[in-house]
Amino acid sequence: MGLCTLIAFGFFAGLVGRAVTPGSQRMGFIATTLLGIGGAFVGGALVSLLEGRSLFMLHASGFVGAVVGSIVLLVLGRALSKKA
């Protein structure tokens, strides 16, 4: 996957994740893109857990996994920021 494709993929996955998650997320282009890219790796980790594979084999998931991972990251971020 090329760099431009990775940025576009991350941006759209982050946008969908933000749209599905309730509440207000004040993020710009870069934060939304990083959210989607991070979500792809979180989604890949979740798939590894479900399949019984090792978590240390880092891999990205597809678009649906990236959106689910983005939602997980948003919910975790919100939970951690409320406790602080």
Backbone as CSV, one residue per row, in Angstrom:
resi,resn,N_x,N_y,N_z,CA_x,CA_y,CA_z,C_x,C_y,C_z
1,MET,0.859,-1.169,0.000,0.000,0.000,0.000,0.899,1.224,0.000
2,GLY,0.666,2.131,-0.919,1.449,3.338,-0.997,1.063,4.335,0.085
3,LEU,1.894,5.333,0.258,1.674,6.323,1.302,0.378,7.100,1.082
4,CYS,0.111,7.518,-0.141,-1.131,8.255,-0.426,-2.366,7.395,-0.185
5,THR,-2.272,6.127,-0.537,-3.383,5.210,-0.299,-3.603,5.002,1.196
6,LEU,-2.506,4.875,1.950,-2.593,4.709,3.393,-3.242,5.925,4.049
7,ILE,-2.878,7.113,3.616,-3.458,8.339,4.171,-4.943,8.429,3.843
8,ALA,-5.307,8.144,2.598,-6.721,8.197,2.209,-7.529,7.135,2.947
9,PHE,-6.989,5.923,3.051,-7.656,4.831,3.762,-7.872,5.211,5.224
10,GLY,-6.833,5.712,5.865,-6.929,6.105,7.268,-7.919,7.234,7.478
11,PHE,-7.921,8.202,6.569,-8.834,9.331,6.707,-10.292,8.880,6.614
12,PHE,-10.614,8.059,5.622,-12.002,7.620,5.471,-12.429,6.669,6.592
13,ALA,-11.526,5.797,7.040,-11.860,4.917,8.163,-12.064,5.736,9.434
14,GLY,-11.242,6.744,9.651,-11.401,7.619,10.807,-12.679,8.429,10.740
15,LEU,-13.033,8.899,9.551,-14.287,9.651,9.386,-15.501,8.787,9.711
16,VAL,-15.510,7.570,9.208,-16.642,6.681,9.475,-16.688,6.335,10.961
17,GLY,-15.539,6.062,11.558,-15.488,5.764,12.987,-16.001,6.927,13.830
18,ARG,-15.624,8.149,13.453,-16.112,9.328,14.176,-17.599,9.532,13.968
19,ALA,-18.098,9.238,12.777,-19.521,9.428,12.484,-20.388,8.437,13.248
20,VAL,-19.886,7.224,13.437,-20.660,6.181,14.108,-20.631,6.358,15.627
21,THR,-19.531,6.876,16.154,-19.388,7.044,17.596,-20.180,8.262,18.054
22,PRO,-21.051,8.090,19.055,-21.832,9.238,19.521,-20.962,10.248,20.264
23,GLY,-21.406,11.479,20.251,-20.689,12.541,20.940,-19.873,13.373,19.972
24,SER,-19.246,14.382,20.524,-18.455,15.308,19.723,-16.973,14.953,19.815
25,GLN,-16.345,14.769,18.672,-14.909,14.554,18.614,-14.317,15.708,17.820
26,ARG,-13.589,16.549,18.483,-12.980,17.696,17.801,-11.589,17.298,17.333
27,MET,-11.519,16.891,16.074,-10.262,16.445,15.479,-10.119,17.062,14.107
28,GLY,-8.900,17.310,13.745,-8.613,17.805,12.413,-8.291,16.664,11.460
29,PHE,-7.794,17.032,10.294,-7.471,16.066,9.246,-6.417,15.064,9.703
30,ILE,-5.345,15.566,10.312,-4.236,14.695,10.699,-4.667,13.736,11.808
31,ALA,-5.377,14.234,12.829,-5.826,13.373,13.928,-6.816,12.327,13.427
32,THR,-7.700,12.704,12.515,-8.659,11.750,11.957,-7.939,10.672,11.154
33,THR,-6.935,11.063,10.382,-6.161,10.111,9.599,-5.398,9.145,10.505
34,LEU,-4.747,9.687,11.537,-4.015,8.827,12.476,-4.957,7.909,13.239
35,LEU,-6.158,8.383,13.529,-7.168,7.552,14.179,-7.516,6.358,13.296
36,GLY,-7.732,6.597,12.021,-8.071,5.513,11.093,-6.937,4.529,10.903
37,ILE,-5.700,5.027,10.812,-4.540,4.142,10.654,-4.340,3.330,11.927
38,GLY,-4.425,3.988,13.084,-4.323,3.266,14.353,-5.451,2.271,14.516
39,GLY,-6.637,2.647,14.064,-7.785,1.753,14.123,-7.586,0.507,13.289
40,ALA,-6.877,0.629,12.177,-6.599,-0.544,11.340,-5.740,-1.552,12.097
41,PHE,-4.776,-1.064,12.853,-3.928,-1.972,13.621,-4.642,-2.518,14.852
42,VAL,-5.490,-1.719,15.484,-6.298,-2.228,16.606,-7.271,-3.285,16.094
43,GLY,-7.887,-3.028,14.945,-8.773,-4.017,14.339,-8.036,-5.295,14.002
44,GLY,-6.803,-5.180,13.525,-5.983,-6.353,13.242,-5.673,-7.136,14.514
45,ALA,-5.428,-6.436,15.619,-5.179,-7.102,16.901,-6.439,-7.819,17.382
46,LEU,-7.597,-7.193,17.212,-8.857,-7.828,17.614,-9.121,-9.096,16.806
47,VAL,-8.837,-9.045,15.504,-9.007,-10.223,14.662,-8.043,-11.330,15.102
48,SER,-6.812,-10.958,15.463,-5.847,-11.948,15.946,-6.338,-12.616,17.220
49,LEU,-6.932,-11.826,18.125,-7.475,-12.399,19.357,-8.613,-13.369,19.068
50,LEU,-9.485,-12.990,18.145,-10.618,-13.846,17.821,-10.194,-15.141,17.139
51,GLU,-9.134,-15.073,16.346,-8.659,-16.256,15.638,-7.665,-17.076,16.447
52,GLY,-7.258,-16.586,17.607,-6.323,-17.311,18.450,-4.878,-17.197,18.010
53,ARG,-4.550,-16.204,17.191,-3.166,-15.999,16.756,-2.436,-15.105,17.751
54,SER,-1.133,-15.028,17.602,-0.315,-14.200,18.467,-0.540,-12.722,18.175
55,LEU,-0.595,-11.907,19.231,-0.751,-10.458,19.048,0.525,-9.805,18.546
56,PHE,1.642,-10.495,18.659,2.917,-9.905,18.275,3.150,-9.924,16.771
57,MET,2.282,-10.595,16.029,2.340,-10.547,14.570,1.485,-9.368,14.120
58,LEU,2.085,-8.194,14.100,1.373,-6.954,13.812,0.923,-6.919,12.360
59,HIS,-0.367,-6.745,12.141,-0.898,-6.607,10.787,-2.122,-5.706,10.832
60,ALA,-2.373,-5.066,9.724,-3.532,-4.187,9.625,-4.730,-4.984,9.131
61,SER,-5.890,-4.495,9.477,-7.113,-5.155,9.026,-7.677,-4.408,7.827
62,GLY,-8.803,-4.862,7.339,-9.470,-4.196,6.237,-10.254,-2.979,6.717
63,PHE,-11.091,-2.465,5.853,-11.815,-1.234,6.156,-12.755,-1.401,7.336
64,VAL,-13.492,-2.496,7.388,-14.429,-2.712,8.497,-13.657,-2.831,9.811
65,GLY,-12.558,-3.555,9.806,-11.735,-3.670,11.003,-11.147,-2.343,11.425
66,ALA,-10.774,-1.508,10.448,-10.238,-0.184,10.758,-11.300,0.702,11.397
67,VAL,-12.523,0.609,10.915,-13.613,1.400,11.496,-13.898,0.916,12.918
68,VAL,-13.966,-0.393,13.120,-14.197,-0.937,14.463,-13.052,-0.544,15.393
69,GLY,-11.820,-0.634,14.915,-10.667,-0.218,15.710,-10.701,1.261,16.034
70,SER,-11.151,2.091,15.106,-11.279,3.526,15.353,-12.304,3.795,16.439
71,ILE,-13.418,3.072,16.396,-14.446,3.233,17.424,-13.890,2.826,18.791
72,VAL,-13.142,1.729,18.828,-12.538,1.278,20.084,-11.580,2.343,20.619
73,LEU,-10.772,2.914,19.754,-9.833,3.955,20.184,-10.562,5.193,20.683
74,LEU,-11.630,5.591,20.012,-12.396,6.755,20.458,-13.041,6.512,21.820
75,VAL,-13.625,5.340,21.998,-14.271,5.029,23.279,-13.235,4.959,24.400
76,LEU,-12.092,4.321,24.148,-11.039,4.267,25.147,-10.505,5.657,25.485
77,GLY,-10.305,6.465,24.461,-9.826,7.831,24.693,-10.794,8.647,25.522
78,ARG,-12.075,8.495,25.252,-13.082,9.220,26.018,-13.123,8.727,27.462
79,ALA,-13.019,7.416,27.664,-13.057,6.849,29.015,-11.826,7.295,29.821
80,LEU,-10.675,7.315,29.189,-9.464,7.726,29.891,-9.439,9.225,30.186
81,SER,-10.000,10.022,29.292,-9.978,11.477,29.511,-10.985,11.892,30.582
82,LYS,-12.057,11.141,30.793,-13.020,11.480,31.845,-12.478,11.168,33.222
83,LYS,-11.597,10.169,33.331,-11.035,9.812,34.623,-9.939,10.778,35.047
84,ALA,-9.310,11.429,34.092,-8.208,12.333,34.418,-8.689,13.679,34.906
